[in-house]
Amino acid sequence: MAACLVHNSQPQGCIGDTCVLAGATERGSSALDATLMVVAGLLLAASGLGFLLLARGRGRSQTAGVVAALTGSLALVLLLSALIVASQDPDWEGMPGLVVPGVVLLAIAMVSIGVHVLRSGVLPLAVAALLIVTACLLPFANEQTSLILLAIPFGLAWVVAGVALLRQPNNAAALSQ
């Protein structure tokens, strides 16, 4: 959430064909912004894996967990590739080919985690539903405009899910299984 707020404080950028217009530039990134995005990505990956491990064996079907793991891994590869390419050539025209599918796959992974958690009963129904609904907003977040703020409800839902887990006394035992 902090990464989105810091990134949104930068001047608005151009999107697609508007970038070829004279004077239109893409939104920049500060060192703080980039660091917060990397930390957010690492924390999301770790907590998503934690949810998958908690839900493992507690649900009827493991399909959503497998989909989440596969799509999340592919999203991670695409988004890390975009990060590496951006550090070498920030103006590379093929960047949307990495970022757009990466964000869509990330959203699919997060929805799948939500479904898996919902089916397994790891979280209360309302919290799992909140994760699913807010994950559906992720493909519409755009780092070039204030649409980046659409990722904040997902971050808040993730915090609510963490609080819900902390309030459940039996989760420490579930992690040791």
GIDA-V20250 format. One record per helix or strand. SS is the DSSP state (alpha for helix, beta for strand). FROM is the first residue (numbers start at 0). TO is the last residue. If there is no record, write none. Layout:
SS,FROM,TO / SS,FROM,TO
This chain:
alpha,1,7 / alpha,15,19 / alpha,30,54 / alpha,62,87 / alpha,94,119 / alpha,124,134 / alpha,137,139 / alpha,145,165 / alpha,170,174
